[in-house]
């Protein structure tokens, strides 16, 4: 794998194997003298994390680490992270890891400069304009999975620990100043994480492509993202050391997150309450609920999905695409029902009520009513 590139859409992306070695240089270019590396508990002791800290330490930037981060980051994690940032006198954040580390890291950098509670910046209308921009710390993002695309996003998903609801916190300054996409960092991902994160990227692309809103640039990016997942996710799953497949999946993840500026939909609006209540893996949850949502949306997206299927080399239009999704899930070991992830039927009404007010619901091509959400959960569980 010899692909190396510098991209500036939507932010500066340093893409290529081995480019983590540039981490300290990018800190210095941004004026960061005392960075705080934020990641999740599981990743903190791993060699890739310790290597990143070694790079910082060798450059005289210290090796400060915060890893009190849940798999679905909460406001409790956020408060602790902001305290660590301020107590340590830090002036920048390295958001390192999968979606949890990236989302929490970006939000810490943002909230370090705010006096209002984080919920005042939920992605509603122009609430983001309430923020004080002067104190927002610079962010470098380093993804170690290929799924969420949070490394190129302008938001973080934070769970309210009291209400157990996921909230999308938005501000343009959440966008990292520099993103390092080094596929070597994803080589050690377990198969189940490769599958879950890869299906998250696929869900981002298929929902963005299907969204009824007008954004042809995002639609085109989503379509090519689908192709990359189709070609390279099975390879990455089969052989975790396939650096070419890992690299293309990192591209697909970033493309999915760029594309969903166009919108998401019921896959995510169902997945969010499930993750908030049952703490399931987000990408795997998306993969489980995908087929029922595709069936639900069929009247509005059949022709569009047919065109995507043709581009992907899948015959049979919508039915061919749907069958391909089922086959891909089986190949990746995705469970058929949410019950396999520990989800019960006793909270369907509660989750349905949460789903229809989730900010992603508005991008679904078919209106997600309360009755429809309840029925979809029954089918999924």
C-alpha positions in Angstrom: 0.0 0.0 0.0 1.7 3.2 -1.2 -1.1 5.7 -1.2 -0.1 8.9 0.6 -2.1 12.2 0.3 -2.8 15.5 1.9 -6.5 16.6 1.8 -8.3 19.7 2.9 -11.9 18.6 2.6 -13.5 19.2 5.0 -10.3 19.7 7.1 -6.6 19.0 6.7 -6.2 15.2 6.5 -2.8 13.6 6.7 -3.5 10.2 5.2 -1.1 7.3 4.9 0.7 4.5 6.7 3.1 5.6 9.4 2.0 9.2 9.5 1.3 9.1 13.3 5.0 10.0 13.5 4.0 13.6 12.4 1.8 14.1 15.5 4.2 16.3 17.5 5.0 18.4 14.4 1.3 19.2 13.9 0.9 20.1 17.6 3.7 22.6 17.3 2.3 24.0 14.0 -1.0 24.7 15.9 0.8 26.3 18.8 0.0 23.4 21.2 2.6 23.2 23.9 0.9 20.9 26.4 -1.6 18.6 24.7 -4.0 16.2 26.5 -4.5 12.9 24.7 -8.0 11.7 25.2 -9.0 8.1 24.5 -11.2 5.3 26.0 -10.2 3.0 28.8 -9.6 -0.1 26.6 -7.3 1.7 24.2 -5.3 3.6 26.9 -2.7 0.8 27.7 -2.4 -0.4 24.1 0.9 0.0 22.2 -0.5 2.4 19.6 -1.6 4.8 22.3 1.7 4.5 24.2 3.6 5.0 21.0 1.6 8.3 20.4 2.5 9.4 23.9 6.2 8.5 23.3 6.2 10.7 20.2 4.8 13.6 22.2 7.2 13.0 25.1 10.2 12.9 22.8 9.3 16.3 21.3 9.0 17.9 24.8 5.2 17.9 24.8 4.7 15.6 27.8 2.6 12.5 27.8 -0.7 13.5 29.5 -3.5 11.1 29.1 -7.2 11.1 30.0 -9.1 7.8 29.4 -12.1 7.9 31.7 -14.4 7.5 28.7 -17.3 5.1 28.3 -18.1 3.3 25.1 -21.0 5.7 24.8 -19.5 8.9 26.3 -21.6 10.6 29.0 -21.8 14.1 30.5 -20.0 12.6 33.6 -17.0 11.6 31.4 -17.1 15.1 29.9 -17.1 16.9 33.2 -14.1 14.8 34.3 -12.3 15.4 31.1 -12.8 19.2 31.2 -11.5 19.1 34.8 -8.4 17.2 33.8 -7.8 19.6 30.9 -8.0 22.7 33.1 -6.2 21.2 36.1 -3.3 20.1 33.9 -3.0 23.5 32.2 -3.4 22.0 28.8 -3.8 24.1 25.6 -4.9 21.5 23.0 -6.6 18.1 22.7 -5.5 15.0 20.8 -8.8 13.1 20.3 -7.5 9.5 19.8 -9.4 6.3 19.1 -12.8 5.2 17.9 -16.0 7.2 18.1 -16.0 7.4 21.9 -12.5 8.9 22.3 -13.0 11.2 19.3 -16.4 12.5 20.4 -15.3 13.0 24.0 -12.0 14.6 23.1 -13.6 17.1 20.7 -16.3 18.0 23.3 -13.7 18.5 26.1 -11.8 20.9 23.8 -15.0 22.8 23.2 -16.4 22.8 26.7 -13.1 23.9 28.2 -14.0 27.4 27.1 -17.7 27.5 28.0 -19.6 28.7 31.0 -23.0 27.3 30.0 -24.0 23.6 30.3 -23.3 21.3 27.4 -27.0 20.8 26.7 -27.3 24.4 25.7 -25.3 23.6 22.6 -27.5 20.7 21.3 -27.8 20.6 17.5 -31.1 22.5 17.5 -31.5 25.6 15.3 -28.9 28.2 16.0 -28.1 27.0 19.5 -24.4 26.7 18.5 -24.2 30.5 18.4 -24.5 30.6 22.2 -20.9 29.4 22.5 -17.9 31.5 23.4 -15.4 30.8 20.6 -12.3 32.3 22.3 -11.7 29.5 24.7 -12.2 26.5 22.4 -8.9 24.6 22.3 -7.4 23.3 19.1 -8.1 19.7 18.2 -6.0 17.0 16.4 -8.0 13.9 15.6 -6.4 10.5 15.3 -8.9 7.7 14.4 -8.0 4.1 15.3 -11.1 2.6 13.8 -12.8 3.0 10.4 -16.4 3.7 11.2 -17.8 6.8 12.9 -16.0 9.5 10.9 -16.0 11.7 13.9 -12.5 12.8 12.9 -14.0 15.0 10.1 -17.3 15.9 12.0 -18.5 19.1 13.5 -20.4 17.4 16.4 -20.2 15.0 19.3 -22.8 12.5 20.6 -23.0 12.7 24.4 -25.3 10.6 26.5 -27.2 12.4 29.3 -26.5 10.2 32.3 -29.8 11.2 34.0 -32.2 10.8 31.2 -30.3 8.1 29.3 -30.8 10.0 26.0 -28.1 10.7 23.4 -27.7 14.3 22.4 -25.9 15.7 19.4 -23.7 18.6 20.5 -22.8 20.9 17.5 -20.4 23.7 16.8 -18.3 24.4 13.7 -15.2 24.5 15.9 -15.7 20.8 16.7 -14.0 20.2 13.4 -10.4 19.2 14.1 -7.7 21.4 12.8 -5.7 18.4 11.6 -6.7 14.8 11.2 -4.1 12.0 11.0 -5.5 8.9 9.2 -2.9 6.2 9.6 -4.2 2.8 8.6 -1.5 1.1 10.6 -3.3 2.1 13.7 -6.3 0.0 12.8 -4.4 -3.2 12.1 -5.0 -4.5 15.6 -8.8 -4.1 15.6 -10.6 -7.3 16.6 -13.0 -8.7 14.0 -16.1 -7.7 15.9 -15.0 -4.1 16.0 -13.9 -4.2 12.4 -17.4 -5.4 11.5 -19.3 -3.0 13.7 -17.3 0.1 12.8 -17.3 -0.8 9.1 -21.1 -1.2 9.1 -21.4 2.2 10.8 -19.6 3.7 7.9 -21.9 1.8 5.5 -25.0 3.1 7.5 -23.8 6.7 7.3 -23.4 6.4 3.5 -26.6 4.6 2.8 -28.7 7.0 5.0 -27.0 10.1 3.6 -27.5 8.9 0.0 -31.2 8.1 0.8 -31.9 11.3 2.6 -34.4 13.5 0.7 -32.5 16.8 1.3 -30.6 18.4 -1.6 -26.9 18.0 -1.4 -25.5 16.4 -4.5 -21.9 16.7 -3.4 -22.7 14.6 -0.3 -24.8 12.2 -2.3 -21.8 11.5 -4.6 -19.4 11.1 -1.7 -21.9 8.6 0.0 -22.2 6.6 -3.2 -18.4 6.1 -3.5 -18.2 5.4 0.2 -20.6 2.5 -0.3 -18.4 1.2 -3.0 -15.3 1.3 -0.8 -17.1 -0.6 2.0 -18.4 -3.2 -0.4 -14.9 -3.8 -1.9 -12.8 -3.6 1.2 -14.7 -4.3 4.4 -14.9 -8.1 3.8 -11.1 -8.0 3.1 -10.3 -6.1 6.3 -12.5 -8.5 8.2 -10.9 -11.5 6.8 -7.3 -10.3 7.1 -6.8 -7.6 9.7 -3.3 -6.9 8.5 -4.5 -6.1 4.9 -3.2 -2.5 5.0 -4.7 -1.6 1.6 -8.2 -2.7 2.8 -7.6 -0.9 6.2 -6.7 2.3 4.3 -9.7 2.3 2.0 -12.0 1.7 5.0 -10.5 4.7 6.7 -11.4 6.7 3.6 -14.9 5.3 3.6 -15.4 6.2 7.3 -14.4 9.8 6.7 -16.6 10.0 3.5 -19.6 8.7 5.4 -19.3 11.5 8.0 -18.8 14.1 5.4 -21.8 12.8 3.4 -24.2 12.8 6.3 -24.3 16.6 6.3 -27.1 15.7 3.9 -28.9 13.9 6.6 -29.2 10.5 8.4 -32.4 8.6 9.2 -34.3 5.9 11.1 -31.3 3.6 11.3 -29.6 6.1 13.6 -32.8 7.3 15.3 -33.5 3.7 16.4 -29.9 3.0 17.2 -29.4 6.0 19.5 -31.9 5.1 22.2 -30.8 1.5 22.1 -27.2 2.5 22.7 -28.2 5.0 25.4 -30.2 2.5 27.4 -28.4 -0.8 26.8 -24.9 0.5 26.0 -24.7 -1.5 22.8 -22.0 -0.9 20.2 -23.3 1.9 17.9 -22.2 0.5 14.6 -23.3 -3.1 15.4 -26.7 -1.7 16.5 -27.0 0.2 13.2 -26.2 -3.1 11.3 -28.9 -5.0 13.1 -31.7 -2.4 12.5 -30.7 -1.7 8.9 -32.9 -4.3 7.0 -36.2 -3.4 8.7 -35.5 0.3 8.1 -34.7 -0.3 4.4 -38.0 -2.2 4.1 -39.8 0.7 5.8 -38.3 3.3 3.5 -38.7 1.3 0.3 -41.6 3.3 -1.1 -39.5 6.5 -1.1 -36.1 5.1 -2.0 -36.6 2.1 -4.3 -35.5 3.9 -7.5 -32.6 5.7 -5.8 -31.3 2.4 -4.3 -31.7 0.8 -7.6 -29.3 3.3 -9.1 -26.9 2.8 -6.3 -27.0 -1.0 -6.8 -26.2 -0.6 -10.5 -23.1 1.6 -9.6 -22.0 -1.0 -7.0 -22.3 -3.8 -9.6 -25.3 -5.4 -7.8 -28.1 -6.8 -10.0 -31.7 -6.8 -9.1 -32.3 -3.2 -8.1 -33.7 -2.6 -4.6 -34.2 -6.3 -3.9 -30.6 -7.1 -5.0 -29.2 -4.4 -2.8 -31.4 -5.6 0.2 -30.2 -9.2 -0.3 -26.6 -7.9 -0.5 -27.0 -6.2 2.9 -28.3 -9.4 4.4 -25.4 -11.4 2.9 -22.8 -8.8 4.1 -24.2 -8.9 7.6 -24.0 -12.7 7.7 -20.4 -12.6 6.4 -19.4 -10.2 9.2 -21.2 -12.1 12.0 -23.8 -9.4 12.6 -26.7 -10.7 14.7 -30.1 -10.8 13.1 -32.0 -9.3 16.0 -31.3 -6.8 18.8 -32.1 -9.5 21.4 -28.6 -10.9 20.7 -27.2 -7.7 22.0 -29.1 -7.9 25.2 -32.1 -5.7 24.2 -35.5 -6.6 25.6 -39.0 -5.8 24.6 -40.0 -4.2 27.9 -38.8 -0.7 26.9 -40.1 -0.4 23.3 -42.5 2.4 24.1 -39.8 4.4 25.8 -37.3 3.9 23.0 -39.9 4.7 20.3 -40.7 8.0 22.0 -37.0 8.8 22.0 -36.5 7.8 18.4 -39.1 10.1 16.9 -37.5 13.2 18.6 -33.9 12.1 17.8 -32.3 14.8 15.5 -31.6 12.1 12.9 -35.2 11.2 12.5 -35.9 14.3 10.4 -33.7 13.0 7.6 -35.6 9.8 7.1 -37.2 9.6 3.6 -40.5 8.3 5.2 -41.9 10.0 8.2 -41.0 8.2 11.4 -44.2 8.2 13.5 -44.5 6.8 17.0 -46.5 3.8 15.8 -43.9 3.2 13.0 -41.1 3.4 15.5 -42.8 0.9 17.8 -43.4 -1.5 14.9 -39.8 -1.2 13.7 -38.5 -2.0 17.2 -40.7 -5.0 17.4 -39.3 -6.2 14.1 -35.7 -5.5 15.2 -35.8 -7.1 18.6 
